[in-house]
Amino acid sequence: MANQATIERLNSAIPAVETREFRGQTRALVPPESLIGALRLLKEELSFDMLIDVTCVDYLAYRDAAGRFGLVYLLLNTESGERLNVRTFVDDPNPTVPSVVSLWEGANWLEREVWDLFGIHFAGHPDLRRIVLPDKFTTHPLRKDYPMQGRGERHNFPVITRKEG
């Protein structure tokens, strides 16, 4: 849970930020155009020195969703133990946010995973390429519009038999 001073500083620096608390966890909803500024402030001025995770939620057909994709950044201040959940929303046809690799080097692989599985582009990422799926895979299977039976991708790859493997 983030302390009140952190929330007040974030709100004063970026007025468009909405903060909410649910079950003892603080969530800051940040517009995509303010995301890098908010995360830089949290790291450099408010000592959120650890990026725990970057993930995504597909809100397709979700009632009252602010956007299709909700990007989630989980932050920790290792000195005070404060935690903060920072979210932003992006939409199709070109869901893009700035990369935070310049702030936290560990974001490199986390952003690659989100891009690979959800198709969110991270502008300025140093090496945005597939990390989980093969390079020839053309879609993003954690999107909710991805068919449960797949799109026939298995037929596009060479079959490797037990003898060859």
Backbone torsions as a table, in degrees:
resi	resn	phi	psi	omega
1	MET	NA	135.6	178.9
2	ALA	-83.9	146.0	178.9
3	ASN	-81.5	164.8	-174.3
4	GLN	-63.3	-34.7	179.4
5	ALA	-63.4	-37.8	177.7
6	THR	-63.9	-45.8	-179.3
7	ILE	-64.1	-43.9	179.9
8	GLU	-63.5	-41.4	179.1
9	ARG	-65.6	-42.0	178.4
10	LEU	-64.2	-44.4	178.9
11	ASN	-66.4	-34.4	179.6
12	SER	-73.2	-34.4	179.8
13	ALA	-77.3	-36.9	-177.8
14	ILE	-133.0	91.6	-174.4
15	PRO	-61.2	-23.3	-177.9
16	ALA	-75.6	-6.7	-179.1
17	VAL	-73.1	132.8	173.1
18	GLU	-108.4	133.8	177.9
19	THR	-116.6	143.9	179.2
20	ARG	-139.9	154.5	175.1
21	GLU	-124.9	135.6	179.5
22	PHE	-145.0	122.1	178.9
23	ARG	52.4	43.0	176.0
24	GLY	78.8	6.7	178.8
25	GLN	-115.4	137.7	-178.7
26	THR	-98.5	133.7	179.1
27	ARG	-121.1	129.9	175.4
28	ALA	-110.7	118.8	177.6
29	LEU	-93.9	117.1	-172.9
30	VAL	-117.5	132.9	174.1
31	PRO	-63.3	147.1	-176.0
32	PRO	-57.4	-34.1	-179.6
33	GLU	-71.2	-16.1	178.7
34	SER	-105.2	1.1	-172.3
35	LEU	-60.2	-52.2	-175.8
36	ILE	-64.2	-37.5	177.1
37	GLY	-64.5	-41.9	179.7
38	ALA	-66.5	-44.0	-179.7
39	LEU	-68.0	-36.7	176.9
40	ARG	-64.2	-43.0	177.1
41	LEU	-60.5	-45.9	-179.2
42	LEU	-62.6	-38.1	-179.8
43	LYS	-77.0	-52.8	-169.6
44	GLU	-80.3	-33.7	-177.7
45	GLU	-104.0	-31.2	-174.5
46	LEU	-108.4	7.5	170.2
47	SER	64.8	29.4	171.3
48	PHE	-82.0	84.5	-169.5
49	ASP	-88.6	-4.6	-178.0
50	MET	-125.9	122.8	172.1
51	LEU	-91.1	111.0	-176.7
52	ILE	-78.0	-44.1	-176.9
53	ASP	-160.5	154.8	167.5
54	VAL	-127.4	124.9	179.3
55	THR	-144.0	-177.2	-174.7
56	CYS	-143.1	151.5	174.6
57	VAL	-128.1	130.4	176.7
58	ASP	-92.4	114.0	-178.0
59	TYR	-97.1	27.3	178.1
60	LEU	-55.8	128.4	179.1
61	ALA	62.9	19.6	178.0
62	TYR	-88.9	126.8	-176.3
63	ARG	-61.2	130.3	176.0
64	ASP	63.7	24.5	178.0
65	ALA	-71.8	143.1	-179.7
66	ALA	-74.6	-23.0	-179.8
67	GLY	-166.4	173.8	-177.6
68	ARG	-70.5	-49.4	-175.7
69	PHE	-111.8	128.7	175.0
70	GLY	-105.1	111.8	176.4
71	LEU	-85.6	136.6	-175.1
72	VAL	-122.5	124.6	176.2
73	TYR	-114.8	119.6	178.4
74	LEU	-101.2	119.3	-174.7
75	LEU	-116.7	152.3	178.6
76	LEU	-138.7	134.9	169.2
77	ASN	-94.1	108.0	-172.8
78	THR	-70.7	-19.6	178.3
79	GLU	-79.5	-45.0	-176.0
80	SER	-96.8	-16.4	-177.0
81	GLY	82.8	3.9	178.1
82	GLU	-64.7	140.4	175.7
83	ARG	-123.9	147.4	179.1
84	LEU	-144.6	135.8	177.5
85	ASN	-104.0	113.5	179.9
86	VAL	-106.0	128.0	-179.0
87	ARG	-125.6	149.4	171.8
88	THR	-144.3	156.1	-177.7
89	PHE	-117.5	138.5	175.3
90	VAL	-133.0	159.4	-175.9
91	ASP	-125.6	164.9	169.6
92	ASP	-71.7	157.9	13.8
93	PRO	-90.1	-11.7	-176.5
94	ASN	-132.3	75.5	-179.1
95	PRO	-70.0	111.8	-175.2
96	THR	-137.0	138.2	171.5
97	VAL	-136.5	159.5	176.5
98	PRO	-71.7	146.6	177.5
99	SER	-72.7	147.0	176.8
100	VAL	-109.7	17.7	178.5
101	VAL	-60.6	-31.3	178.3
102	SER	-66.7	-22.7	178.0
103	LEU	-92.1	-45.9	179.7
104	TRP	-130.5	113.0	-179.0
105	GLU	-59.4	-30.3	179.6
106	GLY	-65.2	-14.3	178.4
107	ALA	-69.1	-17.0	-176.7
108	ASN	-52.5	-58.1	-176.7
109	TRP	-73.6	-33.6	179.6
110	LEU	-64.0	-43.3	178.4
111	GLU	-67.8	-37.2	177.4
112	ARG	-62.0	-39.9	179.3
113	GLU	-65.3	-44.5	178.6
114	VAL	-63.1	-41.9	178.0
115	TRP	-62.8	-45.2	-177.2
116	ASP	-61.6	-45.6	-172.3
117	LEU	-92.1	-26.1	-178.4
118	PHE	-115.7	-20.3	-179.7
119	GLY	83.4	20.8	176.4
120	ILE	-82.3	126.0	-179.5
121	HIS	-89.2	134.2	178.4
122	PHE	-108.0	101.2	-176.9
123	ALA	-63.9	130.1	179.4
124	GLY	87.3	4.4	178.4
125	HIS	-67.1	136.3	-175.8
126	PRO	-71.9	-20.9	-175.1
127	ASP	-155.5	61.5	-175.6
128	LEU	-81.1	95.5	177.3
129	ARG	-143.0	167.6	-177.0
130	ARG	-58.7	143.6	-179.4
131	ILE	-124.1	-24.2	-177.8
132	VAL	-109.7	-45.7	-174.6
133	LEU	-98.0	159.8	178.6
134	PRO	-65.1	154.1	-178.5
135	ASP	-58.1	-31.0	-178.2
136	LYS	-77.1	-9.5	178.5
137	PHE	-67.7	130.2	-170.9
138	THR	-106.3	-6.1	-177.1
139	THR	-125.0	-174.7	-175.3
140	HIS	-126.8	101.2	-166.4
141	PRO	-73.2	-9.0	177.1
142	LEU	-91.8	2.6	172.0
143	ARG	-71.7	141.9	-176.4
144	LYS	-71.0	-14.2	176.5
145	ASP	-90.0	3.9	176.3
146	TYR	-76.9	127.2	-176.1
147	PRO	-65.5	143.1	-178.0
148	MET	-60.5	-30.8	-179.9
149	GLN	-90.5	5.9	-178.6
150	GLY	81.0	-179.4	-179.2
151	ARG	-114.8	21.2	179.9
152	GLY	85.3	16.8	-177.9
153	GLU	-60.6	-31.9	-178.4
154	ARG	-61.6	-25.2	179.8
155	HIS	-78.4	-15.2	-179.0
156	ASN	-86.1	-9.9	-176.6
157	PHE	-108.2	148.3	179.3
158	PRO	-66.7	143.4	178.6
159	VAL	-82.5	130.0	177.5
160	ILE	-109.5	121.4	-179.7
161	THR	-84.6	168.6	-179.5
162	ARG	-60.6	-37.3	-179.8
163	LYS	-64.3	-40.6	-177.2
164	GLU	-74.9	-30.4	-175.5
165	GLY	-77.2	NA	NA
